[in-house]
Amino acid sequence: MPRALVTGITGQDGSYLTELLLKKGYEVHGIIRRSSSFNTARLDHLYSDPHDSAARLFLHYGDLSDGSVLRRLIHAIAPDELYNLAAQSHVRVSFDEPEYTADVVATGTLRVLEAVRDFEETKGRQIRVYQAGSSEMFGAAPAPQSETTAFHPRSPYAVSKVAAHWYAINYREAYGLFVANGILFNHESPRRGETFVTRKVTRAVGRIKYGLQDKLFLGNLESKRDWGFAGDYVDAMWRMLQQPFPDDFVVATGETHTVREFVEKAFGCVGLEWQKYVEHDARYSRPSEVDVLLGDPSKAEKGLGWRPTVGFDSLVRMMVDADLEMAERERNAKGFAIGAPSPAGATR
């Protein structure tokens, strides 16, 4: 049974990747941060009591800021594959917490690579590593962006991801580690965190439809992004580690849409005119903006046999439908009559 270790397992990508790996027969170990509240909701449908002899998902406390714990866990688990997904991944927040972002995203990756190097030198066995890159690394670089496009990061998060990317390449070249960099463009789902713009929009659509919210405040509506489905993108991660040699791949749809288009499409799913509910708030604008991100996935399509299966319209509809259900449950829990009409006058 192959064994995988996933950092950032409680996030959107971590949950979809865990589903994929379990379906493929893996034993999956995940690193989670200690919290006074439960933070494993995205994994609840996959988790079973570790005392169960059939259990194949195991969670361990740790953090990318603690290199000693990473070494101990890697030596104890001895994974065949390691997926480094953990990060402070919110771009706007990285401007508010730049040092923390750099420590976890950049230096945290270095700690992982050092722990893997230590394991391989001690045990004489290879661990295949996936390093999660980001389209934000391209920043102001001209579109379309591919593996050969020069990086021009525009946020502390993006700068930290560039550092992590080059750490991965350096350890691949210097020590012979199998490290594949996945440069993933924006990928969304109903499991996306609610502070990210796509989920913020679809969550608001559901709550406005059911009378739980009046307005949606957003920053720059003209930013263009290449949006795909997270469930598709974790498949590309897995494929990278099945190749005979490690390499770097852009994972994207090859299409770009503005935030305005996403908003219009999402509100259109419930028959609402978005202009009545959306207002601009300068606090959500970044000190330095990224105008256009558009990926060229041709290398991944050819080298990995990977293609996205969910288009833009289907992605928006998927997210809106999920958040409509959530809003309906929220409304009912607040004591509204189930059959009450929405103040917005919308129908599902």
C-alpha positions in Angstrom: 0.0 0.0 0.0 1.6 3.3 -1.0 1.9 5.9 1.8 1.5 9.6 1.4 2.1 12.5 3.7 0.1 15.7 3.1 0.8 19.1 4.7 -2.1 21.5 4.6 -4.5 18.5 4.5 -7.3 20.4 6.1 -7.5 22.9 3.3 -9.5 22.7 0.1 -6.8 21.0 -1.9 -5.9 18.8 0.9 -9.4 17.4 1.2 -9.8 16.7 -2.5 -6.3 15.2 -2.7 -7.0 12.9 0.2 -10.2 11.7 -1.5 -8.2 10.9 -4.6 -5.4 9.1 -2.8 -7.7 7.0 -0.7 -9.6 6.0 -3.9 -6.3 4.9 -5.3 -5.5 2.7 -2.4 -3.1 4.9 -0.5 -2.6 5.1 3.3 -2.7 8.9 3.9 -1.1 10.9 6.7 -1.8 14.5 7.2 -0.2 17.3 9.3 -2.6 19.6 11.1 -2.1 22.6 13.4 -3.3 22.4 16.9 -6.3 24.6 17.5 -8.8 25.1 20.3 -11.6 24.6 17.8 -12.1 21.8 15.3 -10.5 22.6 11.9 -11.0 19.3 10.1 -14.5 19.8 8.7 -13.4 19.2 5.1 -12.1 15.8 6.1 -15.0 14.6 8.4 -16.5 12.5 5.6 -13.2 10.6 5.1 -12.1 10.2 8.7 -12.6 7.0 10.8 -11.3 6.1 14.2 -7.6 5.2 14.0 -8.3 2.3 16.2 -10.3 0.8 13.3 -8.1 -1.7 11.6 -9.4 -0.6 8.2 -8.5 3.1 8.8 -6.3 4.6 6.1 -6.3 8.3 7.1 -4.2 9.4 10.0 -3.7 13.0 11.3 -0.6 14.3 13.2 0.0 17.6 14.9 2.7 19.7 13.4 3.5 23.0 11.7 5.8 24.1 8.9 7.4 26.6 11.4 8.8 23.6 13.4 11.5 21.8 11.5 12.2 19.3 14.3 8.6 18.0 14.2 8.7 17.7 10.4 11.8 15.6 10.7 10.3 13.4 13.3 7.1 12.9 11.4 8.8 12.1 8.1 11.1 9.6 9.8 8.2 8.0 11.6 5.7 7.8 8.7 8.3 7.1 6.0 6.0 8.2 3.1 6.5 7.3 -0.5 5.1 10.6 -1.6 4.9 14.0 0.2 2.5 16.8 -0.9 3.5 20.2 0.5 0.2 22.1 0.3 0.5 24.0 3.6 0.7 27.8 3.4 -0.7 31.1 4.5 -2.4 31.3 1.2 -4.5 34.5 1.3 -2.8 37.1 -0.9 -4.4 40.2 0.7 -3.6 38.9 4.2 0.1 38.4 3.2 0.4 42.2 3.1 -0.8 42.4 6.7 1.3 39.4 7.9 4.4 39.4 5.6 6.9 37.9 8.0 4.6 35.0 9.1 3.7 34.4 5.4 7.4 34.2 4.5 8.2 31.9 7.4 5.5 29.4 6.6 5.5 29.6 2.8 9.2 30.1 2.0 11.2 28.9 5.0 8.5 26.3 5.8 9.2 24.7 2.4 12.9 24.7 3.1 12.3 22.9 6.3 10.3 20.2 4.5 13.0 19.8 1.9 15.7 19.6 4.6 13.7 16.9 6.5 13.3 14.9 3.3 17.0 15.2 2.5 17.8 14.0 6.0 15.5 11.1 5.7 16.9 10.0 2.3 20.5 10.3 3.5 19.7 8.3 6.7 17.4 5.7 5.3 18.7 5.4 1.7 15.1 5.6 0.3 13.5 8.2 -1.9 10.5 10.3 -1.1 8.8 11.9 -4.1 7.8 15.5 -3.2 5.1 17.8 -4.7 5.7 21.5 -4.1 2.6 23.6 -4.4 3.4 26.7 -6.5 1.0 29.5 -7.5 0.1 31.6 -10.5 0.6 34.6 -8.2 4.3 34.1 -8.7 3.8 35.4 -12.3 2.2 38.6 -11.0 2.8 41.4 -13.5 4.4 39.0 -16.1 2.7 39.2 -19.5 0.0 36.7 -20.3 -0.3 33.9 -21.2 2.1 32.5 -18.6 3.9 29.2 -19.0 6.8 27.3 -17.3 9.3 29.5 -19.2 7.7 32.9 -18.2 9.8 35.0 -15.8 8.3 35.5 -12.4 7.3 39.0 -11.3 5.6 38.6 -7.9 3.4 41.4 -6.6 2.7 40.3 -3.0 4.6 38.9 0.0 2.7 35.6 -0.6 3.9 35.5 -4.2 7.5 36.4 -3.3 7.4 33.6 -0.7 6.1 31.1 -3.3 8.8 32.1 -5.7 11.4 31.4 -3.0 9.8 28.0 -2.3 9.8 27.2 -6.0 13.5 27.9 -6.3 14.3 26.0 -3.1 12.6 23.0 -4.7 14.7 23.3 -7.9 17.9 23.8 -5.9 17.3 20.7 -3.8 16.5 18.8 -7.0 19.7 19.8 -8.7 22.0 19.8 -5.6 20.9 16.7 -3.8 19.0 14.7 -6.5 15.7 15.0 -4.6 12.5 14.1 -6.6 10.7 17.4 -6.3 8.0 18.5 -8.8 6.7 22.0 -8.8 3.1 22.5 -9.7 2.3 26.1 -10.7 -1.4 26.0 -10.2 -3.6 28.8 -11.4 -6.7 29.7 -9.4 -8.8 26.7 -8.5 -12.1 26.8 -6.7 -14.8 24.6 -5.3 -17.6 24.6 -2.7 -14.8 23.9 -0.2 -13.0 27.1 -0.9 -12.4 29.3 2.1 -15.1 32.0 2.5 -12.6 34.9 2.5 -11.4 34.1 -1.1 -13.3 36.2 -3.6 -15.1 33.4 -5.5 -16.5 31.8 -2.4 -17.2 35.2 -0.9 -19.3 35.9 -3.9 -21.2 32.6 -4.1 -21.7 32.6 -0.3 -23.2 36.1 -0.6 -25.5 35.0 -3.4 -27.0 32.3 -1.3 -27.4 34.5 1.8 -28.9 37.5 -0.2 -31.3 35.1 -1.9 -32.6 33.9 1.5 -32.7 37.4 3.1 -29.7 36.8 5.4 -27.5 39.5 3.8 -28.1 42.8 2.0 -24.8 43.7 0.4 -21.6 42.2 -0.9 -18.5 44.4 -0.7 -15.6 43.7 -3.1 -12.4 45.2 -4.3 -11.1 45.3 -7.9 -13.8 43.8 -10.2 -11.6 44.1 -13.3 -8.9 41.6 -12.2 -8.7 38.7 -14.7 -8.1 35.1 -13.4 -7.8 31.6 -14.9 -10.3 29.7 -12.7 -10.6 25.9 -12.6 -12.0 23.2 -10.4 -9.9 22.1 -7.4 -10.9 18.5 -7.9 -9.3 18.5 -11.3 -6.1 20.2 -10.1 -5.2 17.6 -7.4 -5.3 15.0 -10.1 -2.5 16.9 -11.8 -0.5 16.9 -8.6 -0.7 13.2 -8.3 0.2 12.7 -11.9 3.4 14.8 -11.5 4.7 12.3 -8.9 4.0 9.3 -11.1 6.5 10.5 -13.8 9.9 8.9 -14.2 11.6 12.3 -13.6 10.6 15.4 -11.6 9.7 18.5 -13.5 7.7 21.8 -13.3 4.2 22.1 -14.7 1.7 24.9 -15.1 -1.8 23.7 -14.3 -4.6 25.9 -15.7 -7.6 26.0 -18.0 -6.2 28.4 -20.6 -9.2 30.8 -20.2 -9.4 34.0 -18.2 -12.4 35.8 -16.8 -12.8 39.0 -14.7 -14.1 39.1 -11.2 -17.0 41.1 -12.7 -17.9 38.1 -15.0 -17.8 35.7 -12.0 -20.1 38.0 -10.0 -22.5 38.4 -12.9 -22.6 34.7 -13.6 -23.1 33.8 -9.9 -26.0 36.3 -9.3 -27.5 35.2 -12.7 -27.8 31.7 -11.4 -30.5 32.9 -9.0 -32.0 35.5 -11.3 -30.7 38.6 -9.5 -29.2 41.8 -10.9 -25.8 41.9 -9.2 -25.5 45.7 -9.5 -28.2 46.1 -6.8 -26.2 44.2 -4.2 -22.5 44.7 -4.9 -20.5 47.7 -3.7 -16.9 48.6 -3.8 -14.7 48.7 -0.7 -11.2 50.0 -1.1 -10.0 48.0 1.9 -10.2 44.8 -0.3 -7.8 46.2 -2.9 -4.2 45.2 -2.8 -1.3 47.7 -2.5 0.0 46.2 -5.8 -2.5 44.5 -8.1 -2.2 41.6 -10.4 -4.2 42.4 -13.5 -4.2 39.3 -15.6 -3.4 35.7 -14.9 -3.8 33.3 -17.8 -2.1 29.9 -17.8 -0.7 27.9 -20.7 -1.3 24.3 -19.7 0.0 22.7 -22.9 3.0 21.1 -21.1 0.8 19.4 -18.5 -1.6 18.3 -21.2 1.1 16.7 -23.2 3.4 15.5 -20.4 0.9 14.4 -17.9 -2.1 13.6 -20.1 -4.1 16.0 -17.9 -7.0 18.2 -19.0 -9.6 20.1 -16.9 -13.1 18.5 -16.8 -15.1 21.4 -15.3 -15.6 24.6 -17.2 -16.1 28.1 -15.9 -19.9 28.1 -16.1 -20.2 24.7 -14.4 -17.8 25.7 -11.7 -19.8 28.8 -10.8 -23.1 26.9 -10.9 -21.5 24.2 -8.6 -20.4 26.7 -6.1 -23.7 28.7 -6.1 -25.8 25.5 -5.7 -23.8 24.4 -2.7 -24.0 27.8 -1.1 -27.7 28.1 -1.7 -28.2 24.9 0.3 -26.0 26.2 3.0 -27.9 29.5 3.2 -31.2 27.6 3.2 -30.1 25.6 6.2 -28.8 28.8 7.9 -32.2 30.5 7.4 -34.1 27.6 8.7 -31.9 27.4 11.7 -32.6 31.1 12.4 -36.3 30.3 12.7 -37.5 31.7 9.3 -40.5 29.9 7.8 -39.4 27.4 5.3 -41.7 28.7 2.6 -41.1 32.4 3.2 -40.3 34.3 0.0 -36.8 35.8 -0.3 -36.7 39.6 0.3 -34.7 39.7 -3.0 -37.6 38.2 -4.8 -35.6 35.4 -6.3 -36.5 31.8 -7.1 -34.1 28.9 -7.2 
